[in-house]
Amino acid sequence: MTYFSSNFKLGILGGGQLGKMLLNDTRKFDIHTSVLDASPEAPCKIACNEFHLGDLMDYDAVYNFGKHVDVLTFEIENVNTQALEALEQEGVLVFPSAKTLQIIQNKATQKLFYQDHGIPTAAFSRFAYTNEIKDAVANGGLQLPFVWKSAQFGYDGNGVKVVRKLTDLNQLPNVACIAETLIPFKKELAVTVARNPDGATAIYPVVEMEFHPEANQVEYVICPARIDPKIAEKATQIALKTSQAFNHVGLLAVEMFLTEDDTILVNEVAPRPHNSGHQTIEASYTSQFEQHLRAILNLPLGNTENKTAGVMVNLVGAENYTGPVAYKNIETIMAMPGVTPHIYGKKETRPFRKMGHVTIVNNSVNEARNIAEKVKSTIQVISHS
Amino acid sequence: MTYFSSNFKLGILGGGQLGKMLLNDTRKFDIHTSVLDASPEAPCKIACNEFHLGDLMDYDAVYNFGKHVDVLTFEIENVNTQALEALEQEGVLVFPSAKTLQIIQNKATQKLFYQDHGIPTAAFSRFAYTNEIKDAVANGGLQLPFVWKSAQFGYDGNGVKVVRKLTDLNQLPNVACIAETLIPFKKELAVTVARNPDGATAIYPVVEMEFHPEANQVEYVICPARIDPKIAEKATQIALKTSQAFNHVGLLAVEMFLTEDDTILVNEVAPRPHNSGHQTIEASYTSQFEQHLRAILNLPLGNTENKTAGVMVNLVGAENYTGPVAYKNIETIMAMPGVTPHIYGKKETRPFRKMGHVTIVNNSVNEARNIAEKVKSTIQVISHS
């Protein structure tokens, strides 16, 4: 199959910012794209060849969309995997696979997968309902504090809560969940692995992620991570092992904790281009989006080295602002060295909504991190109305 | 005026590959774009917010299109400048200006402009008709060989011909033209200058251009140029002087000859993103397309330094092939280090038609040039029908 022809169609489930950035590279290669999203205002609506409206969790919407493409991928995990399985059986190439996605969609299943494959991860217990946790704590089967995670549909920190006292449970939905040992860590790390159907792999440098304390969202991504090369090598090997365990095709972003005693534990994975790889657009020889395309189209993988160090800052909606978005002081940050804003094109802002990101490239990672701090304190995502 | 809002509209005259690459950066900044082009199959048709069909040389088409935008720019020089003048008078910001374009559109006027502003350029004579050249040669007013250039509408080597014997004139149109002294040169160089309405300037490193002998088209662009730093400095100063002479806003690509005795002569200029700057997408801190946007929107200009050396190879239609395009061996070149193909999305190929380009980035410019040679000899733009 030749991808560089109008006979070929790439289907993308989800029309958000990840899809939008992926489309820059499908356009670069002139690959025919068809996008499915539930919102008529999706950032992907322009720049794809075909846009279809539909609910990604709806079997018929996904199945009927997928039947008309040659290769199907997604920019978000919350899609109907039964439809993906049916499409796979009918010969549509679905990358990453329905099976991978089913394991990842459920946090309990994902944790068990790590245990079964000897991938280090924090200890946890499963519960059918959040209510059952209280009994477990009462009878000593579970110690406070712990991290509560809903089994289904965790995304960007929703469905995750640090429980320090029993009353914290009262605000949580009564759903299937896990209680995970709270890991005191020095740093959160991530490694992105690209793997194509032939099994060729390419691994990006280890990055550090700094999280926003309240929103539980990535605030800064720093590449390369400022860690001992031995730790970096260990993190890289764990990420590679994880990718192979999934027999993964496409990009797999593996998020990890580096504990006080330099143990590395896998926290979770994302089977797609991920926030922890946005700096690759400016900093790497091959952006994560081009790499995802190369991987799912079984093309040779690109060079994952850095041209320069890179730091990414997420642009999220400021607190106390909801409505039509405005980017205050964006001109000011564009005057700072090596600064590139990426605006996702969402029309409405709200507190902590991801509206864009800014990449800072510099030969010195520490200098890039300093400029990132200035960027963060200068630009504001607000609303005039 | 804030550009980063849906109230702002950027108009682009021309929907070809330059506009297509510019749209990647308008999308990155979420700037609302409206494109005018005569072809319903223009590469820009997707990825702009609005696409309008119309002839760029037609006064009404350009005027009516321009009336609905805040800032108007172009990706090709062959546009109706009377319409641009009318729009300027009505307060539309046209960058580059109608006046600049009028000077550049006519090669005779352009040459006189260089003479008037003390910008070094090859000696030339003007003729109202090609026929008159024969008399000039007969009465000794002009020596063979010389370079014939039609005054109007030169683009990609059309309208340019080296005349070595009088009979060469017979194949040429009988139009207003110039006869320029044939300059024996060591290298062709180019420097891109960005200038915003505030007069801030940013200058890219000097590049070398290697031309295809028959097609008179750029075949390779090499950045940085492999020349003495003193020569580079001289070329840079001439480019800057040229940009200031035009009081230019936007990008100005200044093409120059480096003669045997290290004299630098300006050949011609392009007031827009240009083939000699495509390598900036991968090699520079700021791509020429992002820089053009920063300049015309009066934003701070970006860093023009290289992250790495870069070489660009044009992908043109192979001789003897006309019809639906196919990119033979594109997978093979994608396995070469630092290689990124850019496919413009034109459906039909024909001999020497620009169908795309390939960028090769490498820490060594010579290694990049070697890989470029391999790329050129491997990929073929053909047709299966």
Chai-1 contact restraints between the chains, C-beta under 6 A:
chainA,res_idxA,chainB,res_idxB,connection_type,confidence,min_distance_angstrom,max_distance_angstrom,comment,restraint_id
A,F4,B,Y327,contact,1.0,0.0,6.0,A-B,restraint_1
A,F4,B,I330,contact,1.0,0.0,6.0,A-B,restraint_2
A,N24,B,N24,contact,1.0,0.0,6.0,A-B,restraint_3
A,K28,B,H342,contact,1.0,0.0,6.0,A-B,restraint_4
A,F29,B,I343,contact,1.0,0.0,6.0,A-B,restraint_5
A,D30,B,I343,contact,1.0,0.0,6.0,A-B,restraint_6
A,D30,B,G345,contact,1.0,0.0,6.0,A-B,restraint_7
A,I46,B,A47,contact,1.0,0.0,6.0,A-B,restraint_8
A,A47,B,I46,contact,1.0,0.0,6.0,A-B,restraint_9
A,A47,B,A47,contact,1.0,0.0,6.0,A-B,restraint_10
A,Y285,B,G338,contact,1.0,0.0,6.0,A-B,restraint_11
A,L299,B,E331,contact,1.0,0.0,6.0,A-B,restraint_12
A,L299,B,M334,contact,1.0,0.0,6.0,A-B,restraint_13
A,P300,B,M334,contact,1.0,0.0,6.0,A-B,restraint_14
A,P300,B,A335,contact,1.0,0.0,6.0,A-B,restraint_15
A,K307,B,K307,contact,1.0,0.0,6.0,A-B,restraint_16
A,K307,B,T308,contact,1.0,0.0,6.0,A-B,restraint_17
A,T308,B,K307,contact,1.0,0.0,6.0,A-B,restraint_18
A,Y327,B,F4,contact,1.0,0.0,6.0,A-B,restraint_19
A,I330,B,F4,contact,1.0,0.0,6.0,A-B,restraint_20
A,E331,B,L299,contact,1.0,0.0,6.0,A-B,restraint_21
A,M334,B,L299,contact,1.0,0.0,6.0,A-B,restraint_22
A,M334,B,P300,contact,1.0,0.0,6.0,A-B,restraint_23
A,A335,B,P300,contact,1.0,0.0,6.0,A-B,restraint_24
A,G338,B,Y285,contact,1.0,0.0,6.0,A-B,restraint_25
A,H342,B,K28,contact,1.0,0.0,6.0,A-B,restraint_26
A,I343,B,F29,contact,1.0,0.0,6.0,A-B,restraint_27
A,I343,B,D30,contact,1.0,0.0,6.0,A-B,restraint_28
A,G345,B,D30,contact,1.0,0.0,6.0,A-B,restraint_29
